[in-house]
Amino acid sequence: MAANTLTLLPDYPISIGNRRLAVGALTGPTSYTTITTGSPPTGGQTILASQFGMKYIESVSCSVSDDGQYTAFWTPASASHNGVTSGILGWTSFGGSELGGATNLSARTVRVTVIGR
């Protein structure tokens, strides 16, 4: 059985005191694009560190949508083990699979919590 490995981001573990945390309500896209795997993956909904008053994103957590029907997950736009300037959110049905392309999510919002610097 292979060993369970973990690669920490630089400067971790840390207290939240030397990082920034922001929470925002994010509206979904008018026409969602299904994520295509790769390094980095493409599609989804792009989020930028600058949208949250930051230079770099280190971690993102998303809530269930305002109607309880959807949720989102985040992946960085780079394979780097450092903070990134952007990433993408993939939207899924709550407890289910990723949404199909062209799904209109513009009437939905999720709360997004970002830790970065």
TORTI-255300 format. One record per atom (N, C-alpha, C, O): residue number from 0; residue in one letter; atom name; x negated, y, z negated. Coordinates in Angstrom, 2 decimals, padded with zeros to 5 digits. Each point is the difference from the previous one (the first is absolute). Last residue first. Layout:
SITE  vexlo  doti  zafi       xx       yy       zz
SITE    NUM     A    CA        X        Y        Z
...
//
This chain:
SITE  vexlo  doti  zafi       xx       yy       zz
SITE    116     R     N   003.24   036.00  -000.32
SITE    116     R    CA  -000.84   001.11  -000.44
SITE    116     R     C  -000.08   001.05   001.07
SITE    116     R     O  -000.66   001.02  -000.17
SITE    115     G     N   004.23  -005.32  -001.64
SITE    115     G    CA  -001.11   000.33   000.87
SITE    115     G     C  -000.86   001.09  -000.59
SITE    115     G     O  -000.04   000.20  -001.21
SITE    114     I     N   005.03  -003.25   001.02
SITE    114     I    CA  -001.17   000.30  -000.83
SITE    114     I     C  -001.15   000.25   000.95
SITE    114     I     O  -000.24  -000.79   000.91
SITE    113     V     N   005.98   000.79  -000.48
SITE    113     V    CA  -001.34  -000.08   000.59
SITE    113     V     C  -001.04   000.33  -001.07
SITE    113     V     O   000.15   000.98  -000.74
SITE    112     T     N   005.41  -002.43   001.65
SITE    112     T    CA  -000.98   000.39  -001.01
SITE    112     T     C  -001.38  -000.25   000.57
SITE    112     T     O  -000.32  -001.11   000.42
SITE    111     V     N   005.67   001.76   001.51
SITE    111     V    CA  -001.35  -000.48   000.27
SITE    111     V     C  -000.93   000.56  -001.07
SITE    111     V     O  -000.06   001.21  -000.20
SITE    110     R     N   005.66  -002.20   001.39
SITE    110     R    CA  -000.96   000.71  -000.84
SITE    110     R     C  -001.35  -000.64   000.21
SITE    110     R     O  -000.14  -001.23  -000.06
SITE    109     V     N   004.10   001.35   003.84
SITE    109     V    CA  -000.62  -000.81  -001.04
SITE    109     V     C  -000.88   000.92  -000.84
SITE    109     V     O  -000.54   000.99   000.52
SITE    108     T     N   005.07  -000.47   003.19
SITE    108     T    CA  -001.23   000.46  -000.67
SITE    108     T     C  -000.48  -001.05  -000.97
SITE    108     T     O   000.79  -000.75  -000.57
SITE    107     R     N   002.76   001.48   005.27
SITE    107     R    CA  -000.46  -000.73  -001.19
SITE    107     R     C  -001.25   000.65  -000.57
SITE    107     R     O  -000.81   000.55   000.74
SITE    106     A     N   003.11   000.54   003.45
SITE    106     A    CA   000.93   000.33  -001.08
SITE    106     A     C  -000.40  -000.65  -001.31
SITE    106     A     O   000.71   000.14  -001.00
SITE    105     S     N  -003.14  -000.88   005.12
SITE    105     S    CA  -000.06   001.43  -000.32
SITE    105     S     C   000.97   000.44  -001.10
SITE    105     S     O  -000.15   001.08  -000.56
SITE    104     L     N  -001.13  -005.40   003.02
SITE    104     L    CA  -000.06   000.09  -001.47
SITE    104     L     C   000.06   001.45  -000.47
SITE    104     L     O  -000.29   000.29  -001.16
SITE    103     N     N   001.17  -003.79   005.71
SITE    103     N    CA   000.09   001.39  -000.45
SITE    103     N     C   000.08   000.04  -001.52
SITE    103     N     O   000.99  -000.45  -000.59
SITE    102     T     N  -003.23  -003.24   004.22
SITE    102     T    CA   000.97   000.19  -001.08
SITE    102     T     C  -000.05   001.44  -000.46
SITE    102     T     O  -001.07   000.54  -000.24
SITE    101     A     N  -001.81  -002.63   003.70
SITE    101     A    CA   001.05   000.97   000.34
SITE    101     A     C   001.08   000.13  -001.08
SITE    101     A     O   000.99   000.69   000.23
SITE    100     G     N  -003.88  -005.18  -000.46
SITE    100     G    CA  -000.34   001.27   000.63
SITE    100     G     C   001.25   000.80   000.33
SITE    100     G     O   001.07  -000.56   000.25
SITE     99     G     N  -000.72  -002.90  -004.31
SITE     99     G    CA  -000.28  -000.03   001.42
SITE     99     G     C  -000.32   001.39   000.53
SITE     99     G     O   000.33   001.00  -000.62
SITE     98     L     N  -001.30  -002.63  -004.56
SITE     98     L    CA   001.06   000.45   000.89
SITE     98     L     C  -000.44  -000.07   001.45
SITE     98     L     O  -001.19   000.06   000.30
SITE     97     E     N  -000.70  -003.38  -004.25
SITE     97     E    CA  -000.20   001.32   000.58
SITE     97     E     C   001.13   000.32   000.98
SITE     97     E     O   000.53  -000.87   000.67
SITE     96     S     N   000.78  -002.62  -004.46
SITE     96     S    CA  -001.07   000.17   000.97
SITE     96     S     C  -000.07   001.42   000.53
SITE     96     S     O   000.88   000.83  -000.23
SITE     95     G     N   001.22  -001.91  -004.71
SITE     95     G    CA  -000.01  -000.74   001.26
SITE     95     G     C  -001.18   000.32   000.89
SITE     95     G     O  -001.08   000.32  -000.48
SITE     94     G     N   002.73   001.67  -003.86
SITE     94     G    CA  -000.16  -001.43  -000.23
SITE     94     G     C  -000.10  -000.82   001.28
SITE     94     G     O   000.11  -001.22  -000.04
SITE     93     F     N   001.66   005.79   000.97
SITE     93     F    CA  -000.32  -000.29  -001.39
SITE     93     F     C  -000.02  -001.51  -000.22
SITE     93     F     O   001.02  -000.67   000.15
SITE     92     S     N  -002.41   002.52   004.55
SITE     92     S    CA   001.28  -000.08  -000.69
SITE     92     S     C  -000.34  -000.41  -001.43
SITE     92     S     O  -000.97  -000.72  -000.22
SITE     91     T     N  -002.85   003.37   002.53
SITE     91     T    CA   000.64  -001.31   000.02
SITE     91     T     C   001.41   000.12  -000.55
SITE     91     T     O   000.32   000.95  -000.72
SITE     90     W     N  -004.89   002.18   002.79
SITE     90     W    CA   001.33  -000.05  -000.62
SITE     90     W     C   000.58  -001.39   000.16
SITE     90     W     O  -000.11  -000.62   001.06
SITE     89     G     N  -005.09   003.00  -001.23
SITE     89     G    CA   000.88  -000.94   000.68
SITE     89     G     C   001.32  -000.03  -000.75
SITE     89     G     O   000.00  -000.06  -001.23
SITE     88     L     N  -004.14   003.87   001.59
SITE     88     L    CA   001.02  -000.68  -000.79
SITE     88     L     C   000.77  -000.93   000.93
SITE     88     L     O   000.43   000.39   001.08
SITE     87     I     N  -005.72   001.74  -000.85
SITE     87     I    CA   001.34  -000.18   000.56
SITE     87     I     C   000.90  -000.71  -001.00
SITE     87     I     O  -000.43  -000.85  -000.78
SITE     86     G     N  -004.10   004.46   000.58
SITE     86     G    CA   000.39  -001.40  -000.01
SITE     86     G     C   001.38  -000.10   000.63
SITE     86     G     O   000.56   000.99   000.45
SITE     85     S     N  -005.18   002.69  -001.59
SITE     85     S    CA   001.35  -000.32   000.46
SITE     85     S     C   000.25  -001.49  -000.12
SITE     85     S     O  -000.91  -000.79  -000.24
SITE     84     T     N  -003.15   002.86  -001.22
SITE     84     T    CA   000.76   001.24   000.23
SITE     84     T     C   001.42  -000.27   000.46
SITE     84     T     O   000.84   000.91  -000.03
SITE     83     V     N  -004.00  -004.07  -003.37
SITE     83     V    CA   000.23   000.29   001.42
SITE     83     V     C   000.82   001.28   000.14
SITE     83     V     O   000.70   000.40  -000.94
SITE     82     G     N  -004.35  -003.12  -002.85
SITE     82     G    CA   001.27   000.66   000.25
SITE     82     G     C   000.10   000.37   001.48
SITE     82     G     O  -001.01   000.16   000.67
SITE     81     N     N  -002.13  -004.22  -001.41
SITE     81     N    CA   000.09   001.34  -000.59
SITE     81     N     C   001.41   000.54   000.20
SITE     81     N     O   000.82  -000.61   000.69
SITE     80     H     N  -002.56  -003.49   001.14
SITE     80     H    CA   000.30  -000.22  -001.42
SITE     80     H     C   000.03   001.33  -000.75
SITE     80     H     O   000.11   000.01  -001.23
SITE     79     S     N   001.03  -001.07   006.69
SITE     79     S    CA  -000.95   000.49  -000.99
SITE     79     S     C   000.44  -000.35  -001.42
SITE     79     S     O   001.20  -000.11  -000.28
SITE     78     A     N   000.97  -000.53   004.74
SITE     78     A    CA  -000.43  -001.17  -000.78
SITE     78     A     C  -000.98   000.38  -001.10
SITE     78     A     O  -000.54  -000.87  -000.68
SITE     77     S     N   004.66   003.98   002.84
SITE     77     S    CA  -001.41  -000.32   000.15
SITE     77     S     C  -000.31  -001.23  -000.85
SITE     77     S     O   000.66  -000.25  -001.01
SITE     76     A     N   003.48   002.72   000.92
SITE     76     A    CA  -000.29   000.05   001.44
SITE     76     A     C  -001.46  -000.30   000.28
SITE     76     A     O  -000.52   000.37   001.05
SITE     75     P     N   003.77  -002.26  -005.30
SITE     75     P    CA  -000.88   001.08   000.45
SITE     75     P     C  -000.27  -000.08   001.50
SITE     75     P     O   000.12  -001.07   000.61
SITE     74     T     N   004.49  -000.57  -002.96
SITE     74     T    CA  -001.30  -000.53   000.35
SITE     74     T     C  -000.89   001.15   000.46
SITE     74     T     O   000.47   000.88   000.72
SITE     73     W     N   004.65  -001.91  -003.55
SITE     73     W    CA  -001.05   000.84   000.57
SITE     73     W     C  -001.22  -000.82   000.36
SITE     73     W     O  -000.34  -000.97  -000.68
SITE     72     F     N   006.13   000.38   000.10
SITE     72     F    CA  -001.31  -000.41  -000.51
SITE     72     F     C  -001.04   000.81   000.75
SITE     72     F     O   000.25   000.47   001.11
SITE     71     A     N   005.50  -000.20  -002.36
SITE     71     A    CA  -001.15   000.21   000.87
SITE     71     A     C  -001.26  -000.52  -000.68
SITE     71     A     O  -000.08  -000.08  -001.23
SITE     70     T     N   005.94  -000.61   001.34
SITE     70     T    CA  -001.17   000.36  -000.79
SITE     70     T     C  -001.16   000.15   000.98
SITE     70     T     O   000.13  -000.33   001.18
SITE     69     Y     N   005.83   000.13  -001.16
SITE     69     Y    CA  -001.36  -000.14   000.54
SITE     69     Y     C  -001.05   000.23  -001.07
SITE     69     Y     O   000.28   000.52  -001.08
SITE     68     Q     N   004.55  -000.30   000.21
SITE     68     Q    CA  -000.06  -000.93   001.12
SITE     68     Q     C  -001.41  -000.31   000.48
SITE     68     Q     O  -000.24  -001.07   000.55
SITE     67     G     N   002.18   004.27  -004.04
SITE     67     G    CA  -000.28  -001.36  -000.47
SITE     67     G     C  -000.17  -001.03   001.10
SITE     67     G     O  -000.10  -001.19  -000.29
SITE     66     D     N   000.72   006.18   000.44
SITE     66     D    CA   001.23  -000.79   000.11
SITE     66     D     C  -000.19  -001.46  -000.45
SITE     66     D     O   000.94  -000.79   000.07
SITE     65     D     N  -004.56   004.02  -000.07
SITE     65     D    CA   001.08   000.64  -000.73
SITE     65     D     C   001.33  -000.75   000.09
SITE     65     D     O   000.88   000.21  -000.84
SITE     64     S     N  -005.50  -003.01   001.39
SITE     64     S    CA   000.61   001.19   000.60
SITE     64     S     C   001.19   000.50  -000.81
SITE     64     S     O   000.53  -000.70  -000.86
SITE     63     V     N  -004.63  -001.82  -001.52
SITE     63     V    CA   001.10  -000.41   000.87
SITE     63     V     C   000.64   001.27   000.52
SITE     63     V     O  -000.01   001.02  -000.70
SITE     62     S     N  -005.03  -000.34  -000.60
SITE     62     S    CA   001.23  -000.48  -000.63
SITE     62     S     C   000.93  -000.63   001.02
SITE     62     S     O  -000.31  -000.09   001.19
SITE     61     C     N  -005.37   000.54  -001.24
SITE     61     C    CA   001.28   000.50   000.53
SITE     61     C     C   001.17  -000.62  -000.75
SITE     61     C     O  -000.06  -001.14  -000.45
SITE     60     S     N  -005.70   002.33   000.19
SITE     60     S    CA   001.08  -000.86  -000.45
SITE     60     S     C   001.32   000.62   000.46
SITE     60     S     O   000.17   001.21  -000.07
SITE     59     V     N  -005.96  -000.89   000.95
SITE     59     V    CA   001.35   000.49   000.25
SITE     59     V     C   000.99  -001.04  -000.49
SITE     59     V     O  -000.18  -001.20   000.22
SITE     58     S     N  -005.51   002.85  -000.44
SITE     58     S    CA   001.05  -000.97  -000.27
SITE     58     S     C   001.35   000.65   000.23
SITE     58     S     O   000.19   001.18  -000.28
SITE     57     E     N  -004.28   001.07   001.39
SITE     57     E    CA  -000.59  -001.25  -000.48
SITE     57     E     C   001.05  -001.08  -000.22
SITE     57     E     O  -000.29  -001.19   000.15
SITE     56     I     N  -000.68   006.09   002.85
SITE     56     I    CA   000.97  -000.89  -000.64
SITE     56     I     C  -000.73  -001.26  -000.44
SITE     56     I     O  -000.80  -000.56   000.75
SITE     55     Y     N  -000.93   005.95   000.33
SITE     55     Y    CA  -000.10  -001.44   000.19
SITE     55     Y     C   001.09  -000.72  -000.77
SITE     55     Y     O   000.39   000.41  -001.10
SITE     54     K     N  -000.61   004.36   001.25
SITE     54     K    CA  -000.90  -000.27   001.11
SITE     54     K     C  -000.03  -001.49   000.34
SITE     54     K     O  -000.17  -000.37   001.16
SITE     53     M     N   004.48   003.29  -003.38
SITE     53     M    CA  -001.24  -000.73  -000.27
SITE     53     M     C  -000.86  -000.08   001.25
SITE     53     M     O   000.46   000.25   001.12
SITE     52     G     N   004.31   001.27  -001.93
SITE     52     G    CA  -000.94   000.94  -000.60
SITE     52     G     C  -001.34  -000.63  -000.33
SITE     52     G     O  -000.68   000.44  -000.93
SITE     51     F     N   004.41  -002.50   003.31
SITE     51     F    CA   000.11  -000.13  -001.45
SITE     51     F     C  -000.99   000.91  -000.73
SITE     51     F     O  -000.24  -000.17  -001.19
SITE     50     Q     N   000.42  -000.16   005.94
SITE     50     Q    CA   001.41   000.15  -000.35
SITE     50     Q     C   000.22  -000.01  -001.51
SITE     50     Q     O   000.99   000.52  -000.50
SITE     49     S     N  -005.30  -001.43   002.42
SITE     49     S    CA   000.31   001.43  -000.09
SITE     49     S     C   001.47   000.26  -000.33
SITE     49     S     O   000.32   001.04  -000.57
SITE     48     A     N  -001.96  -005.45   001.46
SITE     48     A    CA  -000.38   000.46  -001.33
SITE     48     A     C   000.39   001.46  -000.18
SITE     48     A     O   000.45   000.40  -001.08
SITE     47     L     N   002.36  -003.32   004.54
SITE     47     L    CA  -001.30   000.65  -000.10
SITE     47     L     C  -000.27   000.43  -001.43
SITE     47     L     O   000.91   000.40  -000.71
SITE     46     I     N   002.27  -004.24   003.75
SITE     46     I    CA  -000.04   000.99  -001.08
SITE     46     I     C  -001.44   000.50  -000.10
SITE     46     I     O  -000.95  -000.74   000.21
SITE     45     T     N   004.33  -002.12   003.65
SITE     45     T    CA  -001.27   000.56  -000.48
SITE     45     T     C   000.23   000.94  -001.18
SITE     45     T     O   000.92   000.81   000.01
SITE     44     Q     N   001.89  -005.21   001.76
SITE     44     Q    CA   000.16   001.44  -000.20
SITE     44     Q     C  -001.29   000.55  -000.60
SITE     44     Q     O  -000.40  -000.42  -001.09
SITE     43     G     N   000.86  -004.11   004.39
SITE     43     G    CA   000.49   000.47  -001.29
SITE     43     G     C   000.21   001.50  -000.03
SITE     43     G     O   000.18   000.63   001.04
SITE     42     G     N  -003.90  -002.79   002.21
SITE     42     G    CA   001.46   000.03  -000.12
SITE     42     G     C   000.40   000.55  -001.35
SITE     42     G     O  -000.74   000.76  -000.61
SITE     41     T     N  -003.96  -003.47   001.36
SITE     41     T    CA   000.64   001.17   000.60
SITE     41     T     C   001.51  -000.13  -000.15
SITE     41     T     O   000.52  -001.05  -000.37
SITE     40     P     N  -005.51  -000.90  -002.17
SITE     40     P    CA   001.31  -000.26   000.59
SITE     40     P     C   000.57   001.29   000.59
SITE     40     P     O  -000.43   001.10  -000.36
SITE     39     P     N  -004.94  -001.54   000.16
SITE     39     P    CA   001.15   000.09  -000.90
SITE     39     P     C   001.30  -000.39   000.71
SITE     39     P     O   000.06  -000.04   001.23
SITE     38     S     N  -001.97  -002.72  -000.48
SITE     38     S    CA  -000.89   000.67  -000.93
SITE     38     S     C  -000.42   001.34   000.58
SITE     38     S     O  -001.04   000.08   000.66
SITE     37     G     N   005.63  -003.56  -000.21
SITE     37     G    CA  -001.30   000.33   000.57
SITE     37     G     C  -000.85   000.66  -001.06
SITE     37     G     O   000.39   000.06  -001.16
SITE     36     T     N   005.25  -001.36   002.45
SITE     36     T    CA  -001.17  -000.31  -000.82
SITE     36     T     C  -001.28   000.31   000.76
SITE     36     T     O  -000.04  -000.06   001.23
SITE     35     T     N   004.83   002.52  -000.77
SITE     35     T    CA  -000.81  -000.96   000.74
SITE     35     T     C  -001.27  -000.23  -000.81
SITE     35     T     O  -000.72   000.94  -000.32
SITE     34     I     N   005.97   001.03  -000.93
SITE     34     I    CA  -001.45  -000.04  -000.19
SITE     34     I     C  -000.63  -001.10   000.85
SITE     34     I     O   000.49  -001.13   000.06
SITE     33     T     N   004.10   003.93   001.20
SITE     33     T    CA  -000.46  -001.19  -000.71
SITE     33     T     C  -001.52  -000.02  -000.07
SITE     33     T     O  -000.67   000.39   000.96
SITE     32     T     N   003.69   004.06  -000.62
SITE     32     T    CA  -000.82  -000.85   000.86
SITE     32     T     C  -000.52  -001.17  -000.83
SITE     32     T     O  -000.66   000.21  -001.01
SITE     31     Y     N   005.11   003.55   000.70
SITE     31     Y    CA  -001.06  -000.78  -000.63
SITE     31     Y     C  -000.73  -000.86   001.04
SITE     31     Y     O   000.63  -000.55   000.90
SITE     30     S     N   002.26   005.16  -000.67
SITE     30     S    CA  -000.14  -001.23   000.77
SITE     30     S     C  -001.20  -000.77  -000.53
SITE     30     S     O  -001.14   000.28   000.38
SITE     29     T     N   002.52   003.54  -002.70
SITE     29     T    CA   001.17  -000.10   000.86
SITE     29     T     C  -000.01  -001.30   000.80
SITE     29     T     O   001.04  -000.61   000.23
SITE     28     P     N  -003.57   000.90  -005.09
SITE     28     P    CA  -000.10   000.49   001.38
SITE     28     P     C   001.31  -000.17   000.78
SITE     28     P     O   000.83  -000.84  -000.35
SITE     27     G     N  -000.93   001.58  -005.14
SITE     27     G    CA  -000.42  -000.97   001.01
SITE     27     G     C  -000.03   000.59   001.39
SITE     27     G     O   000.56   001.07   000.23
SITE     26     T     N  -001.42   001.59  -004.99
SITE     26     T    CA   001.07  -000.37   000.92
SITE     26     T     C  -000.55  -000.94   001.06
SITE     26     T     O  -001.13   000.17   000.47
SITE     25     L     N  -000.52   000.94  -005.70
SITE     25     L    CA  -000.39  -000.07   001.41
SITE     25     L     C   001.18  -000.48   000.83
SITE     25     L     O   000.58  -001.05  -000.28
SITE     24     A     N  -002.03   003.34  -004.78
SITE     24     A    CA   001.10  -000.68   000.69
SITE     24     A     C  -000.32   000.06   001.49
SITE     24     A     O  -000.14   001.09   000.55
SITE     23     G     N  -003.60  -001.03  -004.68
SITE     23     G    CA   000.82   000.76   000.93
SITE     23     G     C   001.13  -000.85   000.55
SITE     23     G     O  -000.07  -001.22  -000.01
SITE     22     V     N  -004.44   001.74  -003.80
SITE     22     V    CA   001.22  -000.74   000.32
SITE     22     V     C   000.83   000.86   000.93
SITE     22     V     O   000.18   001.19  -000.27
SITE     21     A     N  -005.70  -001.65  -001.60
SITE     21     A    CA   001.12   000.78   000.54
SITE     21     A     C   001.16  -000.93   000.30
SITE     21     A     O  -000.20  -001.13   000.44
SITE     20     L     N  -005.07   001.57  -003.05
SITE     20     L    CA   001.18  -000.82   000.22
SITE     20     L     C   001.10   000.92   000.50
SITE     20     L     O   000.22   001.06  -000.58
SITE     19     R     N  -006.03  -001.19   000.00
SITE     19     R    CA   001.26   000.72   000.10
SITE     19     R     C   001.12  -001.00   000.26
SITE     19     R     O  -000.21  -001.02   000.65
SITE     18     R     N  -004.74   000.54  -003.46
SITE     18     R    CA   000.69  -000.21   001.28
SITE     18     R     C   001.28   000.81  -000.02
SITE     18     R     O   000.44   000.48  -001.04
SITE     17     N     N  -003.36  -000.97  -002.78
SITE     17     N    CA  -000.84   000.56   001.06
SITE     17     N     C   000.54  -000.32   001.40
SITE     17     N     O  -000.75   000.09   000.98
SITE     16     G     N   003.14  -001.47  -005.06
SITE     16     G    CA  -000.49   001.36  -000.23
SITE     16     G     C  -000.87   000.57   001.10
SITE     16     G     O  -000.01   001.22   000.17
SITE     15     I     N   001.89  -005.77  -000.84
SITE     15     I    CA   000.68   000.85   000.98
SITE     15     I     C  -000.48   001.44  -000.12
SITE     15     I     O   000.28   000.81   000.89
SITE     14     S     N  -003.63  -004.77  -002.10
SITE     14     S    CA   001.23   000.50  -000.59
SITE     14     S     C   000.65   000.91   001.03
SITE     14     S     O  -000.69   000.47   000.90
SITE     13     I     N  -002.37  -004.69   000.61
SITE     13     I    CA  -000.03   001.39  -000.45
SITE     13     I     C   001.25   000.31  -000.80
SITE     13     I     O   000.98  -000.76   000.02
SITE     12     P     N  -004.29  -003.73   002.33
SITE     12     P    CA   001.22   000.58  -000.58
SITE     12     P     C  -000.21   001.42  -000.52
SITE     12     P     O  -001.11   000.37  -000.38
SITE     11     Y     N  -000.83  -000.31   004.32
SITE     11     Y    CA   001.01  -000.69  -000.80
SITE     11     Y     C  -000.65  -001.08  -000.85
SITE     11     Y     O  -001.01  -000.57   000.41
SITE     10     D     N  -001.21   003.45   002.96
SITE     10     D    CA   000.35   000.73  -001.23
SITE     10     D     C   001.07  -000.67  -000.85
SITE     10     D     O   000.42   000.57  -001.01
SITE      9     P     N  -000.61  -002.18   006.08
SITE      9     P    CA  -001.05   000.71  -000.73
SITE      9     P     C   000.57   000.78  -001.19
SITE      9     P     O   001.11   000.53   000.07
SITE      8     L     N   001.69  -004.77   001.32
SITE      8     L    CA  -000.38   001.24   000.69
SITE      8     L     C  -001.11   000.67  -000.79
SITE      8     L     O  -000.11  -000.23  -001.21
SITE      7     L     N   000.65  -005.11   000.82
SITE      7     L    CA   000.51   001.26  -000.52
SITE      7     L     C  -000.41   001.16   000.91
SITE      7     L     O  -001.08  -000.03   000.59
SITE      6     T     N   001.93  -005.33   000.29
SITE      6     T    CA  -000.96   001.06   000.25
SITE      6     T     C   000.61   001.30  -000.49
SITE      6     T     O   000.99   000.47   000.56
SITE      5     L     N  -000.30  -006.10  -001.48
SITE      5     L    CA   000.57   001.33   000.01
SITE      5     L     C  -001.12   000.99   000.23
SITE      5     L     O  -001.04  -000.08  -000.64
SITE      4     T     N   002.32  -005.72   000.88
SITE      4     T    CA  -000.91   001.14  -000.01
SITE      4     T     C   000.77   001.30   000.06
SITE      4     T     O   001.12   000.05   000.52
SITE      3     N     N  -000.83  -005.68  -001.68
SITE      3     N    CA   000.86   001.16   000.13
SITE      3     N     C  -000.90   001.23  -000.10
SITE      3     N     O  -000.59   000.24  -001.06
SITE      2     A     N  -001.11  -005.14   002.88
SITE      2     A    CA   000.09   000.90  -001.15
SITE      2     A     C   000.94   001.15   000.31
SITE      2     A     O   000.07   000.47   001.14
SITE      1     A     N   000.52  -005.37   001.16
SITE      1     A    CA  -000.79   001.23   000.10
SITE      1     A     C   000.21   000.87  -001.23
SITE      1     A     O   001.06  -000.02  -000.62
SITE      0     M     N  -000.72  -005.45   000.88
SITE      0     M    CA   000.84   001.17   000.00
SITE      0     M     C  -000.89   001.24   000.00
SITE      0     M     O  -000.95   000.08  -000.78
//
